[in-house]
């Protein structure tokens, strides 16, 4: 057994005791233990026999196009409870909407969305490897709570994705750079001028990204912000937007 990590921890503790005192050191340890680490959380996968946890850097996603790889952001699954809260709170009749997750990764959000009676649940991701994992997860996820049995995962550049017809609930967990998000939603806005329908957008982000994301939506006059929820930790904030067109 390698004792080096153990002695390194002991040295760090001694230094903390000496420099910060016992009380501050104990408080820091408690805070560190209480901090939620989403890439380490495997509770969802243990419950459902899926593979959605872990994080992946853009360089590890097998994205061939260097420009698109540069615009991608770290894959990190959000807790199922965060997605479930959004689905309960956004105020739509799920049975009238198709759910689309842009940058779906391994598909945890798709699985949670399938617990609602959507017309269909669609995931979009440029990583072929992650799409394959997401498809396996969709097949494995068969709880009695599942109410939408059509989960489709498309391995495609999101700027080229053809949104399904009918009302849409679009989910993003800050998956790529703002200019890419703008291109995708501008393209959808053009399509809506030819086929009007209701569009709701639920954008999950961390507080530091709020200004740049708000700047994107400010350039989309067909979408109006309906709600902003700021989380205590700043880790899971929500922006809700809605089109002015109701079907």
C-alpha positions as CSV (number, residue, x, y, z in Angstrom):
1,X,0.0,0.0,0.0
2,X,1.4,3.4,-1.0
3,X,1.5,5.6,2.2
4,X,2.5,8.8,0.3
5,X,-1.2,10.1,-0.1
6,X,-1.9,9.4,3.6
7,X,1.2,11.3,4.8
8,X,0.4,14.1,2.4
9,X,-3.0,14.5,3.9
10,X,-1.6,14.5,7.4
11,X,0.9,17.3,6.4
12,X,-2.0,19.4,5.0
13,X,-4.0,18.9,8.2
14,X,-1.0,19.9,10.3
15,X,-0.5,23.0,8.2
16,X,-4.2,23.9,8.4
17,X,-4.3,23.5,12.2
18,X,-1.1,25.6,12.6
19,X,-2.2,28.4,10.2
20,X,-6.0,28.5,10.7
21,X,-6.7,26.8,14.0
22,X,-8.7,23.8,14.9
23,X,-12.2,25.4,14.5
24,X,-11.5,26.9,11.1
25,X,-10.0,23.7,9.8
26,X,-12.9,21.5,11.0
27,X,-15.4,24.0,9.4
28,X,-13.5,23.9,6.1
29,X,-13.5,20.1,6.1
30,X,-17.3,20.0,6.8
31,X,-18.0,22.5,4.0
32,X,-15.8,20.5,1.5
33,X,-17.6,17.3,2.4
34,X,-21.0,19.0,1.9
35,X,-20.2,20.5,-1.5
36,X,-22.1,18.6,-4.2
37,X,-19.8,17.1,-6.9
38,X,-22.1,16.3,-9.9
39,X,-19.4,14.3,-11.7
40,X,-19.1,12.0,-8.7
41,X,-22.8,11.5,-8.1
42,X,-23.7,8.0,-9.3
43,X,-27.0,7.7,-7.4
44,X,-29.2,8.0,-10.6
45,X,-27.2,5.3,-12.4
46,X,-27.3,2.9,-9.4
47,X,-31.0,3.3,-9.2
48,X,-31.8,2.8,-12.9
49,X,-28.8,0.7,-14.3
50,X,-27.7,3.5,-16.6
51,X,-24.4,5.2,-17.4
52,X,-24.9,9.0,-17.1
53,X,-22.3,10.2,-14.5
54,X,-18.8,11.6,-14.9
55,X,-17.5,14.6,-16.8
56,X,-15.8,14.8,-20.2
57,X,-13.8,17.7,-21.6
58,X,-14.5,18.8,-25.2
59,X,-11.1,17.3,-26.3
60,X,-12.3,13.9,-25.1
61,X,-15.6,13.9,-27.0
62,X,-14.3,12.8,-30.4
63,X,-15.4,16.0,-32.2
64,X,-13.5,16.1,-35.5
65,X,-14.1,19.7,-36.4
66,X,-11.6,21.8,-34.5
67,X,-13.8,24.9,-34.7
68,X,-16.8,23.1,-33.2
69,X,-14.6,21.4,-30.6
70,X,-13.4,24.8,-29.5
71,X,-17.0,26.0,-29.0
72,X,-18.1,22.9,-27.0
73,X,-18.2,23.1,-23.2
74,X,-17.5,20.4,-20.6
75,X,-20.0,17.5,-20.5
76,X,-21.4,17.4,-16.9
77,X,-24.7,15.8,-16.0
78,X,-27.2,17.9,-13.9
79,X,-28.9,16.2,-10.9
80,X,-32.2,14.6,-11.8
81,X,-33.9,16.6,-9.1
82,X,-32.9,19.8,-10.9
83,X,-34.4,18.6,-14.2
84,X,-37.6,17.4,-12.4
85,X,-38.0,20.7,-10.7
86,X,-37.9,22.5,-14.1
87,X,-40.4,20.1,-15.7
88,X,-42.8,20.7,-12.9
89,X,-42.3,24.5,-12.8
90,X,-42.2,25.6,-16.4
91,X,-45.9,25.6,-16.7
92,X,-46.6,23.6,-19.9
93,X,-49.0,20.8,-20.8
94,X,-46.3,18.2,-21.4
95,X,-48.6,16.1,-23.6
96,X,-48.7,18.9,-26.2
97,X,-45.0,19.4,-26.4
98,X,-41.9,17.7,-27.8
99,X,-38.9,17.9,-25.6
100,X,-35.5,18.6,-27.1
101,X,-32.2,18.6,-25.2
102,X,-29.5,20.4,-27.1
103,X,-26.1,19.0,-26.1
104,X,-27.7,15.9,-24.5
105,X,-24.4,14.1,-23.7
106,X,-25.1,10.7,-22.1
107,X,-28.8,11.5,-21.9
108,X,-29.7,11.8,-18.2
109,X,-32.0,14.8,-18.9
110,X,-33.7,12.8,-21.7
111,X,-34.4,9.9,-19.3
112,X,-35.9,12.3,-16.6
113,X,-38.0,14.1,-19.3
114,X,-39.4,10.7,-20.4
115,X,-41.2,10.6,-17.0
116,X,-43.5,13.2,-18.5
117,X,-46.0,12.4,-21.3
118,X,-44.2,14.4,-24.0
119,X,-45.1,13.7,-27.7
120,X,-41.4,12.7,-28.0
121,X,-38.1,13.3,-26.3
122,X,-35.2,14.1,-28.6
123,X,-31.5,14.5,-27.7
124,X,-29.0,16.3,-29.9
125,X,-25.2,16.0,-29.5
126,X,-22.2,16.3,-31.9
127,X,-20.3,13.5,-30.1
128,X,-21.0,10.1,-31.7
129,X,-19.5,8.4,-28.6
130,X,-21.9,10.2,-26.2
131,X,-24.9,9.6,-28.5
132,X,-24.2,5.9,-28.4
133,X,-24.1,5.9,-24.6
134,X,-27.3,8.0,-24.5
135,X,-29.1,5.4,-26.8
136,X,-28.0,2.6,-24.5
137,X,-29.3,4.5,-21.5
138,X,-32.7,5.1,-23.2
139,X,-33.0,1.4,-23.8
140,X,-32.0,0.5,-20.2
141,X,-34.3,3.1,-18.6
142,X,-37.6,1.3,-18.0
143,X,-39.0,2.4,-14.7
144,X,-42.8,2.3,-14.1
145,X,-42.7,6.2,-14.0
146,X,-41.7,6.4,-17.6
147,X,-44.6,8.0,-19.6
148,X,-42.9,8.8,-23.0
149,X,-41.6,5.8,-24.8
150,X,-40.2,7.6,-27.8
151,X,-36.6,8.8,-27.1
152,X,-34.6,9.7,-30.1
153,X,-30.9,10.7,-30.0
154,X,-29.4,12.5,-33.1
155,X,-25.7,12.7,-33.6
156,X,-25.6,16.0,-35.5
157,X,-24.2,19.5,-35.3
158,X,-26.9,21.4,-33.4
159,X,-26.8,24.3,-35.9
160,X,-28.0,21.8,-38.6
161,X,-30.6,20.1,-36.4
162,X,-34.2,20.1,-37.8
163,X,-36.6,20.7,-34.9
164,X,-39.6,18.4,-34.8
165,X,-43.0,19.9,-35.7
166,X,-45.5,21.1,-33.1
167,X,-44.9,22.9,-29.7
168,X,-41.4,22.6,-28.3
169,X,-39.7,22.6,-24.9
170,X,-36.0,23.1,-25.5
171,X,-33.5,22.4,-22.8
172,X,-29.9,23.5,-22.7
173,X,-27.4,23.1,-19.9
174,X,-24.9,25.7,-21.2
175,X,-23.6,23.2,-23.8
176,X,-21.7,25.4,-26.1
177,X,-20.5,29.0,-26.8
178,X,-23.0,31.8,-27.0
179,X,-22.5,32.4,-30.7
180,X,-23.5,28.8,-31.4
181,X,-26.6,29.1,-29.3
182,X,-27.5,32.3,-31.2
183,X,-27.1,30.6,-34.6
184,X,-29.3,27.7,-33.5
185,X,-32.1,29.8,-32.1
186,X,-32.0,32.3,-35.0
187,X,-32.5,29.4,-37.4
188,X,-35.4,28.1,-35.3
189,X,-36.9,31.6,-35.3
190,X,-36.8,31.7,-39.1
191,X,-38.5,28.3,-39.2
192,X,-41.2,29.6,-36.9
193,X,-42.1,32.4,-39.3
194,X,-43.1,29.6,-41.8
195,X,-44.7,27.3,-39.2
196,X,-45.8,29.2,-36.1
197,X,-45.9,27.2,-32.9
198,X,-45.2,27.6,-29.2
199,X,-41.6,27.4,-28.1
200,X,-40.4,27.3,-24.5
201,X,-36.7,27.4,-23.6
202,X,-35.3,26.2,-20.2
203,X,-31.7,27.2,-19.9
204,X,-29.6,25.8,-17.0
205,X,-26.4,27.6,-16.2
206,X,-24.1,28.8,-13.5
207,X,-24.4,32.4,-12.3
208,X,-21.1,33.5,-13.8
209,X,-22.4,32.7,-17.3
210,X,-25.6,34.7,-16.9
211,X,-24.5,37.9,-18.7
212,X,-23.3,36.2,-21.8
213,X,-26.4,34.0,-22.0
214,X,-28.8,36.9,-21.4
215,X,-27.0,38.8,-24.2
216,X,-27.8,36.0,-26.6
217,X,-31.5,36.0,-25.8
218,X,-31.6,39.8,-26.0
219,X,-30.9,39.4,-29.7
220,X,-33.9,37.1,-30.2
221,X,-37.0,39.3,-30.3
222,X,-39.4,36.4,-30.7
223,X,-38.4,35.0,-27.2
224,X,-39.4,36.8,-24.0
225,X,-37.9,36.0,-20.6
226,X,-40.6,34.7,-18.2
227,X,-38.5,33.7,-15.2
228,X,-35.1,33.6,-13.6
229,X,-34.2,31.4,-10.7
230,X,-30.9,32.0,-8.9
231,X,-29.7,29.0,-6.9
232,X,-28.0,29.5,-3.5
233,X,-24.7,28.1,-4.7
234,X,-24.9,29.7,-8.2
235,X,-24.4,26.2,-9.6
236,X,-27.9,25.6,-11.0
237,X,-29.6,28.8,-12.1
238,X,-32.5,28.6,-14.6
239,X,-33.6,31.0,-17.3
240,X,-37.0,30.5,-18.8
241,X,-38.0,32.0,-22.2
242,X,-41.2,31.7,-24.2
243,X,-42.2,32.6,-27.7
244,X,-45.1,35.0,-28.2
245,X,-47.0,32.5,-30.4
246,X,-49.4,30.0,-28.8
247,X,-50.8,27.2,-30.9
